[in-house]
């Protein structure tokens, strides 16, 4: 039970930290808009997006897929959108 309790406490701590980050960034954004410092807000937004894109580019998504033991199921998204399913055959006239 102690392992489960520590996992729950860890999740709660991460959620608290996330909520704090959101609150601080919201207050900072509103303050910059209020004091009409849009140039600084633009620079911070550009740096934030660049950082996010860098993290995504450097993440090893292919390795994460290999670690997954599940076999991916067939995607019938196109068939669903056209009203067909994978067992429907097209009749040629």
C-alpha positions in Angstrom: 0.0 0.0 0.0 2.9 2.4 0.6 3.8 2.2 -3.1 0.3 3.2 -4.1 0.3 6.0 -1.6 3.6 7.4 -2.9 2.3 7.2 -6.5 -0.9 9.1 -5.5 1.2 11.7 -3.6 3.5 12.1 -6.6 0.6 12.7 -9.0 -1.0 15.2 -6.6 2.4 17.1 -6.4 2.8 17.1 -10.2 -0.8 18.4 -10.6 -0.1 21.1 -8.0 3.1 22.2 -9.8 1.2 22.3 -13.1 -1.6 24.4 -11.7 0.9 26.8 -10.2 2.7 27.2 -13.6 -0.6 27.8 -15.3 -1.5 30.4 -12.7 1.8 32.2 -12.9 1.9 32.3 -16.7 -1.7 33.5 -16.8 -1.0 36.4 -14.4 2.1 37.3 -16.3 0.3 37.3 -19.6 -2.6 39.4 -18.3 -0.1 41.8 -16.7 1.8 42.2 -19.9 -1.4 42.9 -21.9 -2.6 45.4 -19.2 0.6 47.4 -19.3 0.6 47.2 -23.1 4.0 45.4 -23.3 2.9 43.4 -26.4 6.5 43.4 -27.8 7.8 41.5 -24.8 4.7 39.2 -24.9 5.4 38.5 -28.5 9.1 37.7 -27.8 8.1 35.4 -24.9 5.5 33.6 -27.0 8.0 33.1 -29.8 10.6 31.6 -27.3 7.9 29.4 -25.8 6.8 28.0 -29.2 10.4 27.5 -30.2 11.1 25.6 -27.0 8.0 23.4 -27.5 8.9 22.6 -31.1 12.5 21.7 -30.0 11.3 19.4 -27.3 9.0 17.6 -29.7 11.7 17.4 -32.4 14.2 15.9 -29.9 11.7 13.4 -28.4 12.3 9.8 -29.5 8.8 8.9 -30.7 10.0 5.9 -32.8 11.6 4.3 -29.7 8.4 4.8 -27.7 6.4 3.0 -30.5 8.8 0.0 -30.4 8.4 -0.3 -26.6 4.6 -0.6 -27.1 3.8 -4.3 -27.3 0.3 -3.7 -28.8 -0.3 -4.5 -32.4 -1.9 -1.4 -34.1 -5.4 -2.0 -35.4 -6.4 -1.1 -39.0 -7.6 2.4 -39.4 -11.0 2.6 -41.1 -11.2 6.4 -40.9 -11.5 6.9 -44.6 -14.0 4.1 -45.0 -16.1 5.6 -42.2 -16.0 9.0 -43.8 -17.2 7.7 -47.1 -19.9 5.5 -45.6 -18.1 2.3 -46.5 -16.5 -0.3 -44.3 -13.5 -2.6 -44.9 -15.8 -5.4 -46.0 -17.8 -3.4 -48.6 -16.7 -4.1 -52.2 -17.0 -1.5 -54.9 -19.1 -2.8 -57.8 -17.9 -1.7 -61.2 -20.5 -1.2 -63.9 
